Amino acid sequence: MRNASGDPGCRPAVDLAAKLKPLVHGEVAALTMATQPLRIPDLSFSDAEGKTRKLSEFRGHPVLVNLWATWCVPCRREMPALDQLQAKLGGSKFDVVTINIDTRDPEKPKAFLKSAGLTSLSYFYDESAKVFQDLKSVGRALGMPTSVLIDGAGCEIGTMAGPAEWQSDDAIKLITATTGQ
């Protein structure tokens, strides 16, 4: 589903993806690097207080967007690694934005995060799972979990279907190179 011409404003993200490709191995080997310019849809979701948030609020620095659900065993296993990545590298130059798409019990994801001691990640959710459909519409969500590495302009650097050890040395090196830190 890649658009051959893509968004010309996203060309720098494709160039960055090519530069980062040698770092895509080991624990992050499943990351598919962007080869065509793609602006990721401005996903809409809610924060812990129920306030509507937009992906565009995180522009200006790279973001790792991760869609997860409590019914998804690989998602639950991946969450501690995402929490550790946010704790280590999150801030003004990078963010991990995990968006829960449970559609039944809104308290279940919050309880999971609390019981797992995951305190570095902000809680975001989309009870309609529209964020999944929005990423699917541009060919970037096929299953769960789904992670998309996005540059500061909102353009795809790479996408991963399935879990990763995001706290691993391989992932830290990749994200550090992405942010220029």
TACORDA-V472033 format. One line per field, one symbol per residue. ss: DSSP state (H for helix, E for strand, C for the rest). psi: psi as a letter, one per 40 degrees, with the letter a starting at -180 (. if undefined). burial: # if it has 16 or more other C-alpha atoms within 10 Angstrom, else .. A space follows every 10 residues. Layout:
ss: ???
psi: ???
burial: ???
//
This chain:
ss: CCCCCCCHHH HHHHHHHHHH HHHCCHHHCC CEECCCCCEC CCCEEEECCC CEEEHHHHCC CEEEEEEECC CCHHHHHHHH HHHHHHHHHC CCCEEEEEEE CCCCCHHHHH HHHHHCCCCC CCCEECCCCH HHHHHHHCCC CCCCCEEEEE CCCCEEEEEE ECCCCCCCHH HHHHHHHHHC C
psi: ehhddahdee ddddddddde deegibefde hhiheihhhh igihiiadee hhiideeeie iihhhhhiid ehdddddddd ddddddddei aeeiihghhh fhechedddd dddddefhed hihiigeefd dddddddefe hdaiihhhhh ieefihdiih hiiigeeidd ddddddddee .
burial: .........# ####.##..# #.##..##.# ########## #.####.... ..#.#..##. ########## ...###.### #######.## ..######## ##......## ..#....#.# #######.#. ##.##....# #..####### ########## ########.# ##.##..#.. .
//
